[in-house]
Amino acid sequence: MDYAGKLAAEGIHVHLVTCEPDPVGDEAMLAKLLSRIEGRPPSLPPSMKLSADPERKLIVAEAADIYVSRVHGEGWTMVQPTLVVLDSNGKVVPECSWSWKTMGIAPDQDYAPGPQGIKMTIMARPDVTDWAAAIRERRAIKLREI
C-alpha cells in the first residue's frame, strides 16, 4: 500500500530524520536503514524525505519536551521514535504528535501501564493507516505494535 502517496495527496508531507551517525549523507543513511528491512523497498517513495541528523539540529524546538534521548552503547546520543506533526504554518499540532514519552514511558523504561492494564511498550508506533484521518481531525493517532 502506498501510504506515502496517499498522505502526499492530502497535503501531508513526511520527513524522516535519524540521529544515527555514519554513514555520512542522506543517501548512504537511507541505504543503511533500508538494509535492515526484510523484503525491503529499493528506496523511499518520492513524496518522503530522509535526513541524517547526528547533530540533532532538526529537532523541533517547540516539541522538545516530547523527545526521549538515550546515549547509545557506541557513545552517540540517539533519539527514540518520535512523530511531530506540523501544520501548514510550521506550528506543532500536539494532539497528533507522538513519542514514547506521550505514552508515559520514561527514558529508562521499556513499557508503561496503559488503559485496562495493557502495557504500552516500546514496540508501539503510530499506525500509518490512521495518520491522515487523525491529522484532519486533530486527534491522537492510533497505535499499532511493530
N, C-alpha and C positions, 0 to 999 in steps of 0.2 A: 504494500500500500504506500502511495506517495504522499505521506502526511506533510512533508515539507512543501510540496506543490500546493496542497490544499490550504495550508497556512498562508503561503505567499498570495494565493488567490483572494484571501480575506484581508490582505494588507498586513499580515503578521510576518515579520522578518526574524529569522533565527540566527543568532551569532553565538557560536560555541567558543568557549575560552578554556584553555587548560593552562595551569601554572607549572606543569612539569618542565624541568629543564631538559635540554638536549632532546632530540637533535635540534639544531638551530634552524629556524624558519618555519613558516606555517605549513608548507608542502611536506617537509620532512616529518613534522609532528603529525600531520594527517596520516601519512603512511604508517607511522609507528602505532597510532591509535587504531587505525583500521586493521592492522595486523593482529590485533587482539580479539577480533570478532570472527567467530567461526562462520564460514559461508559469507564472508564479508563483502560488502558492496565495493566496487572498484574505486569509488570516490563519493564525495558528498553530493547531494542534489545541488544544482546550480543556485537554488534560492537560499542555500545555507552558507554561512561563512564560519571558518575556524581560525582562531588566532592563538598562537603560542605566546604566553604572557608570564614567563617565570619571575618577572619583577613585580607582578600583581598590579600593574598600572591601570588595567581595565576594570578593576573592581569598582562598582558603582558606589560612590561615597554616600549617597543618600540612603542606600540599603546596607551600609556597612554592618549594622547590628545583626543581620541575619546570617552572615558568613560564619562558617566554622573552619578554623585552620588548625592544622597539626604539623609538627615537624616530622617529616618522613625519616625513616631509618637511614636513608642515604644523606641526610643533613639539609635537605631543602624543605621549604615551607609549602605544604600542599593545602589547597582549599577544597574542602569537601563539596560534593554536588550541591549546586545552588541554582535556582531558576529565578531570575529577576526580570519582571515584566515592566517595560516602559511604555508609556502612552506616546501618541504622536508628537507630543511636546517634549519628550525626554524625561518625563516625571515618572517616578516609581509608582506602580499600581500594587500596593501592599497586599490587597485581597488575593491577588493572583500569584504573588511571589512565594517561593518555597525554598526551604533548606531543612537540614536535619534539626536545626535549632527551632524552626517554626513547628516541628513535630514534637518538640520537648526533649530532644536528645542532646545531652551535654557533651562537650568536646571529648571527655574521657569515657564516654559510654558507647555501646553498640545498639542500645534499644532504650525505649521509654514506654511507660504504661500508656495504652491507648484506650479508646472507648470500649466498653463491655469487656475489659480485661485483655484485649488484643494487644500484643506487643507491636509497637511502631519500631521497626528495625531499620538498620542502615541499608537494607535491600529495597526499601520503598523509594519510588521515584514518581514524579508527576506523569500521569498517563497521557501520552501524546495525542491519543484519540479524543481527549477532553479539552485540550488547550484552547482551541478556537471558541468553543461554546463558553468556557469559563471566562476567557478574556472578554468576550462580548457581554457576558452577564456580570462581569466584575465580581467573581466569586472564587473561592478556593478551588484549585484544580484537583480532580480526583486522583488518588494514588493507586499504584499497582506495585506488586513485588517483582523484582527482576530476578 
